[in-house]
Amino acid sequence: MSAFDYKTALADIPHRPGVYQFWDIEGTLIYIGKAKDLRNRVGSYFNQDNQMNGKTRVLVSKIRNITFTIVDTEIDAWLLENSLIKKHQPRYNIMLKDDKTYPWIIIKKEPFPRVYWTRNRVKDGSTYFGPYASVGMMHTILDLIKETYPLRTCTLPLTEKNIEAGKFKVCLEYQIGNCKGPCQAYQDEADYNKNIEEIKEILNGKIGNVIRDVKNIIKNAVADLNFELAHHYQRKLLVLEKYQSKSTVVNSSITNIDVVSIASDERYAFVNYLKIMNGSIIQAQTIEIKKRLDETDEELLTLAITEFRSKFNSTSKEIIVPFDISIADPELRFTVPKLGEKKSLLELSQKNVLFFKKEKLNQYEKLNPDLRTDRILSQMQKDLRLTRLPQHIECFDNSNFQGAYPVSAIVVFKDAKPSKKDYRHFNVKTVEGPNDFATMEEAVYRRYKRMLEEEQPLPQLIIIDGGKGQLSSAMTSLKKLGIDKQVTVIGIAKRLEELYYPGDSFPLYLDKKSETLKVIQQLRDEAHRFGITFHRKKRDQGTLKTELESIAGIGKTTADKLLRHFKSVKRIKEAEEQDLAEVLNKTQVKTLLEYFNKENP
């Protein structure tokens, strides 16, 4: 297969905004992208091989032809890219995926239109509002409409001819006041359609206009002494104001704007969209994007914005975004708010998208637990600036009691989970007195000297429970063994959870809620628990051994035999005469029993 001559192809591509298309050897369209400078963007695929991820390198290796379309503005390129991706669905472009089929509120195109909800949007001339991510909110709106406006619910063909012919009779809905009986001409179409127009205002988020009109009606009715009409509209006003108080999130002067935010990881991105009218959220949706290449958050967000604006027929001139979007369009303004009510709206959108992301990833990880492991290890690699995934981590901790009975413990995590069969204890052999640094140096040296002798694979990450001193001691041992460049070593100081790297003067602080810090804390706590357990056992044995040696007739050798046989203080004290006789002679048994009986009369 001959290599693609990209330099010749680039010579024909102008420095203009537009859309480019990559084709493979079989003439199949495999990728569509947009650019404000076509030549620079296309050229970047062939000039950054070392910085590209694996999928992008595979894409570039398959390119055998490049076509492009020039447009006048960057916004035109943005819109054209979106429509072409929808039409052709190239293999390497991202996929947009709705979480589910959301419901809509429909105002049916018919005489005396009905208002109801549906999940099937049909091009029949009817007016649709939504979709509604919250089914509960949709039903709240429908309940408001039902309570405030008497509309028909029947499916009768209420044409003028049928009504004049007297084909229909009023039903129970009329009798109980839920309908004004247009089927028998008790309500004319003009009056009915006035209610429909008010309902459209509410569904468009312009409830303030309806409230203002209702207040005027009440005022005029009172002036005309029509208190019955005033009372009727006063009840309607209370319902509308109650609904407005629930739906308003910011000042009602903030009207007709879109809000978008994004949360992403290596495989997926999630984008939340809010539509704001008169301070009310009238539309909301979060979509999932499955990445195909190493798309940036800006690229994903611009594509999602196009999708949302097309889907919801948005005419907003302002879009609130979490970071600058490099699209120059005089008809569209992108705002990155720093404070105030627009900032609150962006934070609300971000809360929604983060919650959605968490829930979706939890679902995926329940179905495939390896996904969680991969995610945590990838995050640790990123947070700790590692060159390899930390699939094998070891953590050291020292324990002693006022300098006595010093021990070291090592715990091992593999794939971010404890590997208890690999835990090890070390009785300190070369250190006299309370010297934590020397104890750490000995433990690290003995651990990895043995691993090298047995040709075991070294861990990718070593964690030292302690500050700079313990870390420096560990590095001394690793340098002696010649493996200080083969593994990453960090120290964790207990007080402020500071992470230290060898040679760095300043510590690294991780977010207290980060999963990386939680894994490190779990390792540290597990090493501490494991070390303390061994230390207590050794201390208890040492205390008993000293006590046993103080008994007349029980020397060091006999005390050692007792400890090896019975393992603990409690077992020796509770042992029967025949059990002791397995280790001691008759005189020693008698002496030991008399001693313990005197201690516990």
PyMOL commands that set and color helices and strands:
alter all, ss='L'
color gray80, all
select helices_A, chain A and resi 6-11+38-47+49-51+54-62+74-88+135-148+160-164+172-175+182-184+189-203+207-223+227-247+297-311+340-367+369-383+420-422+436-453+468-481+515-549+556-566+569-574+577-581+586-599
alter helices_A, ss='H'
color red, helices_A
select strands_A, chain A and resi 18-23+29-35+65-70+95-98+104-107+115-118+127-129+257-264+268-277+280-290+318-320+333-335+392-401+404-414+417-418+424-427+461-465+488-493+498-500
alter strands_A, ss='S'
color yellow, strands_A
deselect
rebuild
show_as cartoon
